[in-house]
Amino acid sequence: MNFTIISLSDAVYDSEYTIHSVDHISSAVSGLRGYGIFPGSKIKKLFSSPAGTLSAYEIMGTVIALRKDTSENISVVPADNH
């Protein structure tokens, strides 16, 4: 299988991704499992704040905001390639 793993913070707007892995070293990331952020989940980047420090994502029918440093610890692949 040939696919490119990228950071969630680098995701393209309105494209669906599959979460590949979550770096649990960051304390901010460790509590996100309850929001559906775990390997295999589908996620879509909706928009970012003007400063680029926060981005909104749709996951499991819910919109959540993540800080850039948190989203950098989540690896994704394009949903159509997974």
Buried (B, 14 or more C-beta within 10 A) or exposed (E): EEEEEBBBBEBEEEEBBBBBEBEEEBEEBEEBEEBBBEEEBBBBBEEBEEEEEBBBBBBEEEEBBBEBEBBBBBBBBBBEEB
